[in-house]
């Protein structure tokens, strides 16, 4: 059960990083 939660937290971390990179990309596009 603990492995399931660790996998879930790592997936959430990847999603957060993906959203952050997407927001940075959109901001740079707006600057251009």
mmCIF file of the N, C-alpha and C atoms, coordinates in Angstrom:
data_MODEL
# 
_entry.id   MODEL 
# 
loop_
_atom_site.group_PDB 
_atom_site.id 
_atom_site.type_symbol 
_atom_site.label_atom_id 
_atom_site.label_alt_id 
_atom_site.label_comp_id 
_atom_site.label_asym_id 
_atom_site.label_entity_id 
_atom_site.label_seq_id 
_atom_site.pdbx_PDB_ins_code 
_atom_site.Cartn_x 
_atom_site.Cartn_y 
_atom_site.Cartn_z 
_atom_site.occupancy 
_atom_site.B_iso_or_equiv 
_atom_site.pdbx_formal_charge 
_atom_site.auth_seq_id 
_atom_site.auth_comp_id 
_atom_site.auth_asym_id 
_atom_site.auth_atom_id 
_atom_site.pdbx_PDB_model_num 
ATOM 1  N N  . UNK A 1 1  ? 0.840 -1.205 0.000   1.00 0.00 ? 1  UNK A N  1 
ATOM 2  C CA . UNK A 1 1  ? 0.000 0.000  0.000   1.00 0.00 ? 1  UNK A CA 1 
ATOM 3  C C  . UNK A 1 1  ? 0.875 1.255  0.000   1.00 0.00 ? 1  UNK A C  1 
ATOM 4  N N  . UNK A 1 2  ? 1.969 1.231  0.759   1.00 0.00 ? 2  UNK A N  1 
ATOM 5  C CA . UNK A 1 2  ? 2.836 2.415  0.811   1.00 0.00 ? 2  UNK A CA 1 
ATOM 6  C C  . UNK A 1 2  ? 3.471 2.678  -0.552  1.00 0.00 ? 2  UNK A C  1 
ATOM 7  N N  . UNK A 1 3  ? 3.773 1.599  -1.294  1.00 0.00 ? 3  UNK A N  1 
ATOM 8  C CA . UNK A 1 3  ? 4.376 1.782  -2.623  1.00 0.00 ? 3  UNK A CA 1 
ATOM 9  C C  . UNK A 1 3  ? 3.388 2.486  -3.548  1.00 0.00 ? 3  UNK A C  1 
ATOM 10 N N  . UNK A 1 4  ? 2.094 2.185  -3.390  1.00 0.00 ? 4  UNK A N  1 
ATOM 11 C CA . UNK A 1 4  ? 1.070 2.838  -4.216  1.00 0.00 ? 4  UNK A CA 1 
ATOM 12 C C  . UNK A 1 4  ? 1.068 4.342  -3.966  1.00 0.00 ? 4  UNK A C  1 
ATOM 13 N N  . UNK A 1 5  ? 1.151 4.727  -2.689  1.00 0.00 ? 5  UNK A N  1 
ATOM 14 C CA . UNK A 1 5  ? 1.132 6.159  -2.355  1.00 0.00 ? 5  UNK A CA 1 
ATOM 15 C C  . UNK A 1 5  ? 2.414 6.841  -2.830  1.00 0.00 ? 5  UNK A C  1 
ATOM 16 N N  . UNK A 1 6  ? 3.551 6.137  -2.744  1.00 0.00 ? 6  UNK A N  1 
ATOM 17 C CA . UNK A 1 6  ? 4.817 6.732  -3.208  1.00 0.00 ? 6  UNK A CA 1 
ATOM 18 C C  . UNK A 1 6  ? 4.769 6.929  -4.714  1.00 0.00 ? 6  UNK A C  1 
ATOM 19 N N  . UNK A 1 7  ? 4.197 5.962  -5.435  1.00 0.00 ? 7  UNK A N  1 
ATOM 20 C CA . UNK A 1 7  ? 4.062 6.110  -6.886  1.00 0.00 ? 7  UNK A CA 1 
ATOM 21 C C  . UNK A 1 7  ? 3.127 7.264  -7.210  1.00 0.00 ? 7  UNK A C  1 
ATOM 22 N N  . UNK A 1 8  ? 2.057 7.387  -6.437  1.00 0.00 ? 8  UNK A N  1 
ATOM 23 C CA . UNK A 1 8  ? 1.078 8.454  -6.674  1.00 0.00 ? 8  UNK A CA 1 
ATOM 24 C C  . UNK A 1 8  ? 1.720 9.821  -6.445  1.00 0.00 ? 8  UNK A C  1 
ATOM 25 N N  . UNK A 1 9  ? 2.494 9.948  -5.372  1.00 0.00 ? 9  UNK A N  1 
ATOM 26 C CA . UNK A 1 9  ? 3.144 11.234 -5.076  1.00 0.00 ? 9  UNK A CA 1 
ATOM 27 C C  . UNK A 1 9  ? 4.158 11.580 -6.158  1.00 0.00 ? 9  UNK A C  1 
ATOM 28 N N  . UNK A 1 10 ? 4.890 10.584 -6.659  1.00 0.00 ? 10 UNK A N  1 
ATOM 29 C CA . UNK A 1 10 ? 5.873 10.858 -7.718  1.00 0.00 ? 10 UNK A CA 1 
ATOM 30 C C  . UNK A 1 10 ? 5.152 11.276 -8.991  1.00 0.00 ? 10 UNK A C  1 
ATOM 31 N N  . UNK A 1 11 ? 4.017 10.645 -9.293  1.00 0.00 ? 11 UNK A N  1 
ATOM 32 C CA . UNK A 1 11 ? 3.237 11.031 -10.475 1.00 0.00 ? 11 UNK A CA 1 
ATOM 33 C C  . UNK A 1 11 ? 2.748 12.467 -10.325 1.00 0.00 ? 11 UNK A C  1 
ATOM 34 N N  . UNK A 1 12 ? 2.296 12.832 -9.125  1.00 0.00 ? 12 UNK A N  1 
ATOM 35 C CA . UNK A 1 12 ? 1.823 14.201 -8.889  1.00 0.00 ? 12 UNK A CA 1 
ATOM 36 C C  . UNK A 1 12 ? 2.966 15.188 -9.072  1.00 0.00 ? 12 UNK A C  1 
ATOM 37 N N  . UNK A 1 13 ? 4.169 14.808 -8.640  1.00 0.00 ? 13 UNK A N  1 
ATOM 38 C CA . UNK A 1 13 ? 5.324 15.689 -8.799  1.00 0.00 ? 13 UNK A CA 1 
ATOM 39 C C  . UNK A 1 13 ? 5.627 15.912 -10.273 1.00 0.00 ? 13 UNK A C  1 
ATOM 40 N N  . UNK A 1 14 ? 5.538 14.838 -11.076 1.00 0.00 ? 14 UNK A N  1 
ATOM 41 C CA . UNK A 1 14 ? 5.789 14.974 -12.513 1.00 0.00 ? 14 UNK A CA 1 
ATOM 42 C C  . UNK A 1 14 ? 4.735 15.862 -13.151 1.00 0.00 ? 14 UNK A C  1 
ATOM 43 N N  . UNK A 1 15 ? 3.474 15.711 -12.735 1.00 0.00 ? 15 UNK A N  1 
ATOM 44 C CA . UNK A 1 15 ? 2.384 16.528 -13.295 1.00 0.00 ? 15 UNK A CA 1 
ATOM 45 C C  . UNK A 1 15 ? 2.608 17.996 -12.937 1.00 0.00 ? 15 UNK A C  1 
ATOM 46 N N  . UNK A 1 16 ? 3.008 18.250 -11.682 1.00 0.00 ? 16 UNK A N  1 
ATOM 47 C CA . UNK A 1 16 ? 3.255 19.641 -11.270 1.00 0.00 ? 16 UNK A CA 1 
ATOM 48 C C  . UNK A 1 16 ? 4.387 20.238 -12.096 1.00 0.00 ? 16 UNK A C  1 
ATOM 49 N N  . UNK A 1 17 ? 5.448 19.436 -12.329 1.00 0.00 ? 17 UNK A N  1 
ATOM 50 C CA . UNK A 1 17 ? 6.574 19.941 -13.118 1.00 0.00 ? 17 UNK A CA 1 
ATOM 51 C C  . UNK A 1 17 ? 6.121 20.212 -14.542 1.00 0.00 ? 17 UNK A C  1 
ATOM 52 N N  . UNK A 1 18 ? 5.276 19.334 -15.087 1.00 0.00 ? 18 UNK A N  1 
ATOM 53 C CA . UNK A 1 18 ? 4.779 19.528 -16.448 1.00 0.00 ? 18 UNK A CA 1 
ATOM 54 C C  . UNK A 1 18 ? 3.947 20.794 -16.545 1.00 0.00 ? 18 UNK A C  1 
ATOM 55 N N  . UNK A 1 19 ? 3.071 21.014 -15.557 1.00 0.00 ? 19 UNK A N  1 
ATOM 56 C CA . UNK A 1 19 ? 2.239 22.219 -15.564 1.00 0.00 ? 19 UNK A CA 1 
ATOM 57 C C  . UNK A 1 19 ? 3.101 23.466 -15.433 1.00 0.00 ? 19 UNK A C  1 
ATOM 58 N N  . UNK A 1 20 ? 4.134 23.397 -14.609 1.00 0.00 ? 20 UNK A N  1 
ATOM 59 C CA . UNK A 1 20 ? 5.020 24.558 -14.429 1.00 0.00 ? 20 UNK A CA 1 
ATOM 60 C C  . UNK A 1 20 ? 5.728 24.878 -15.737 1.00 0.00 ? 20 UNK A C  1 
ATOM 61 N N  . UNK A 1 21 ? 6.225 23.857 -16.439 1.00 0.00 ? 21 UNK A N  1 
ATOM 62 C CA . UNK A 1 21 ? 6.923 24.097 -17.707 1.00 0.00 ? 21 UNK A CA 1 
ATOM 63 C C  . UNK A 1 21 ? 5.951 24.644 -18.748 1.00 0.00 ? 21 UNK A C  1 
ATOM 64 N N  . UNK A 1 22 ? 4.712 24.159 -18.734 1.00 0.00 ? 22 UNK A N  1 
ATOM 65 C CA . UNK A 1 22 ? 3.706 24.644 -19.694 1.00 0.00 ? 22 UNK A CA 1 
ATOM 66 C C  . UNK A 1 22 ? 3.381 26.106 -19.414 1.00 0.00 ? 22 UNK A C  1 
ATOM 67 N N  . UNK A 1 23 ? 3.238 26.466 -18.142 1.00 0.00 ? 23 UNK A N  1 
ATOM 68 C CA . UNK A 1 23 ? 2.935 27.862 -17.793 1.00 0.00 ? 23 UNK A CA 1 
ATOM 69 C C  . UNK A 1 23 ? 4.104 28.758 -18.185 1.00 0.00 ? 23 UNK A C  1 
ATOM 70 N N  . UNK A 1 24 ? 5.339 28.270 -17.991 1.00 0.00 ? 24 UNK A N  1 
ATOM 71 C CA . UNK A 1 24 ? 6.515 29.057 -18.387 1.00 0.00 ? 24 UNK A CA 1 
ATOM 72 C C  . UNK A 1 24 ? 6.526 29.242 -19.895 1.00 0.00 ? 24 UNK A C  1 
ATOM 73 N N  . UNK A 1 25 ? 6.171 28.202 -20.636 1.00 0.00 ? 25 UNK A N  1 
ATOM 74 C CA . UNK A 1 25 ? 6.142 28.298 -22.098 1.00 0.00 ? 25 UNK A CA 1 
ATOM 75 C C  . UNK A 1 25 ? 5.090 29.307 -22.539 1.00 0.00 ? 25 UNK A C  1 
ATOM 76 N N  . UNK A 1 26 ? 3.921 29.264 -21.931 1.00 0.00 ? 26 UNK A N  1 
ATOM 77 C CA . UNK A 1 26 ? 2.841 30.189 -22.308 1.00 0.00 ? 26 UNK A CA 1 
ATOM 78 C C  . UNK A 1 26 ? 3.247 31.625 -21.987 1.00 0.00 ? 26 UNK A C  1 
ATOM 79 N N  . UNK A 1 27 ? 3.930 31.828 -20.849 1.00 0.00 ? 27 UNK A N  1 
ATOM 80 C CA . UNK A 1 27 ? 4.378 33.178 -20.487 1.00 0.00 ? 27 UNK A CA 1 
ATOM 81 C C  . UNK A 1 27 ? 5.387 33.687 -21.509 1.00 0.00 ? 27 UNK A C  1 
ATOM 82 N N  . UNK A 1 28 ? 6.331 32.844 -21.920 1.00 0.00 ? 28 UNK A N  1 
ATOM 83 C CA . UNK A 1 28 ? 7.344 33.268 -22.899 1.00 0.00 ? 28 UNK A CA 1 
ATOM 84 C C  . UNK A 1 28 ? 6.670 33.564 -24.235 1.00 0.00 ? 28 UNK A C  1 
ATOM 85 N N  . UNK A 1 29 ? 5.634 32.805 -24.579 1.00 0.00 ? 29 UNK A N  1 
ATOM 86 C CA . UNK A 1 29 ? 4.920 33.044 -25.835 1.00 0.00 ? 29 UNK A CA 1 
ATOM 87 C C  . UNK A 1 29 ? 4.196 34.383 -25.772 1.00 0.00 ? 29 UNK A C  1 
ATOM 88 N N  . UNK A 1 30 ? 3.635 34.702 -24.608 1.00 0.00 ? 30 UNK A N  1 
ATOM 89 C CA . UNK A 1 30 ? 2.929 35.980 -24.461 1.00 0.00 ? 30 UNK A CA 1 
ATOM 90 C C  . UNK A 1 30 ? 3.919 37.142 -24.558 1.00 0.00 ? 30 UNK A C  1 
ATOM 91 N N  . UNK A 1 31 ? 5.139 36.927 -24.057 1.00 0.00 ? 31 UNK A N  1 
ATOM 92 C CA . UNK A 1 31 ? 6.156 37.983 -24.131 1.00 0.00 ? 31 UNK A CA 1 
ATOM 93 C C  . UNK A 1 31 ? 6.535 38.242 -25.584 1.00 0.00 ? 31 UNK A C  1 
ATOM 94 N N  . UNK A 1 32 ? 6.527 37.197 -26.403 1.00 0.00 ? 32 UNK A N  1 
ATOM 95 C CA . UNK A 1 32 ? 6.861 37.348 -27.832 1.00 0.00 ? 32 UNK A CA 1 
ATOM 96 C C  . UNK A 1 32 ? 5.633 37.871 -28.567 1.00 0.00 ? 32 UNK A C  1 
# 
